[in-house]
Amino acid sequence: MDHLTSMRTFMKVAECLNFAAAARHLDVSNAVVTRQVAMLESHLNAKLLNRTTRSVSLTAAGQAYLRGCVEWLNQLESMEKGILSAADESAGALKIACAASFADGDLADLLTAFRLVEPQVRFDLSVFESMQRVTLADFDVCFSVENRLRDSAMMCRSLAVTRDVIVASPRYVERCGMPDRPDDLTQHSVLVEGEIPARFWEFDDARGVIRTPFKPILRAGSVLAVKRAAVAGLGIARLADSLVQKELDDRTLVQLLDQFPLKGNERAVWMLYPAHGHIPATLKTFTEFVVSRSRRC
């Protein structure tokens, strides 16, 4: 028995005090109304309606049950309105996880452009140095910058490719000199980002691969800390070109050894979001906007 439907049918009969009129209001047959009321009475083991060929009236049990139905359905309606209101409220908010290198680069322009299209949207942004520690299911959408994307049950879209470059500040170059070949790095102050100490960088050369070992003077868990240290003149760093493009343009940083391509220098910018289940309209609009914008770039 569909208990809720039977309750609403009973309430309509109690309102009309006529089975045929209730059937017309509910757009069902008289037989359906009769059967639902009979099933409800059987379930309750109580007679709710007095029926004669000329009239229908509520029994004492029917009056009590009607009051309970009205109260319960009002509570149900109030609860549903509250849930729908909360859903509408959250539908306009996007919970975003983002790699620090992307957050410091293109993300601000991306969010600004989207909000011009959807001015009611709000962003809840969490920035991470290592996306390996992020539980993707805790967010609506994630932006990751990685050499190789980890296995994921989420939908993955590649948005762009960034390339690592070797950079230093003009002040550092003036103080310590310009390295002419990768081997010269062994005589320089090297800054690295990552939890595992980097021991070498590899470059392509006409004669083959050049592996340049070094002992970094700074190893930081934050790529932004490495960037700031390089800008300050502390040493030479390997950073994504998208992260330092502004500094290269205004000559706050200069590129070194650009005639020797770095091996393994490409990183993809990935957007990850749920692949299954209900996707809120705001998230669907946002992911489609991001993909469309990346194709134009």
PEWO-V383343 format. One line per field, one symbol per residue. phi: phi as a letter, one per 30 degrees, with the letter a starting at -180 (. if undefined). burial: b if it has 9 or more other ideal C-beta (glycine too) atoms within 8 Angstrom, else e. A space follows every 50 residues. Layout:
# PEWO-V383343
phi: ???
burial: ???
This chain:
# PEWO-V383343
phi: .ddddddddeddddddhaddddddddhbdedddeddddddddddhadcbc bbdcabbddddddddddddddddddddddddddddddddddccccccbde ddddcddedddddddddbdddbbccccbdbddccdeddbdbbcbbbdbdd eadddbbdcabcbdbcbadedddddcjcdcbeddddccdccbckdcedca ccbcbeckdcccdacddbbbdcddddddddddjdlcbcbddddceddddc idbbdchddcdddiccbccccbaecbidceedddddddddddddddd
burial: eeeeebbbbbbbbbebeebeebbeebeeeeebbbebbebbbebbeeebbb eeeeebebbebbbebbeebbebbeeeeeeeeeeeeeeeeebbbbbbbbbb bbbbbbbeebbebbbeebeebeeeebebeebeebebeebbbbbbbbeeee eeebebbebbebbbbbbbbeebbeeeeebeebebbeebbbbbbeeeebee bbbbbeeeebebebebebbbebbbbbbebbbebbbbbbbbbbbbbebbee eebbbbbeebebeebbbbbbbbbbeeeeebebbbbbbebbbebbeee
